[in-house]
């Protein structure tokens, strides 16, 4: 009886796997520290999310954008964007129970999945720059396409950041354009579009 149950479960498992399209995640492009964190989500994803810490004190932001197919015109549906940034002191603060890349990237991280129009939105606090460094304030982005290919794109940076001049000679460090956005204050909420 026990063997029959195990065999039935094995057959069901094999049949289920055969019914699904097999996608093996793979890194595209050059070296990317922590890009595999894009695969760590463990919840259903939506096109809108609020990052941890949003209720804390700080400058609240709404960032939205649209992801396009390589032709630059067709919206890209079901693209997962992994994003993370520093806290209000400029550190990637990890929680005591942090797992995997959460130990390095900190707790202010999340994943959004583009809708049928390629659109996504997230709410977060404006991060602080790294202490005692000249790097511009930024939000890291890693992309996971529906075919399993993943890669980083240029971080979101803010046009009003005086540190931005330090990278002006090479503004497009990766794909996805240069990532520099303008923030507009709307009733205390900073709104930006990538």
Order of alpha helices (4+ residues) and beta strands (2+ residues): alpha-beta-beta-beta-beta-alpha-beta-beta-beta-beta-beta-beta-beta
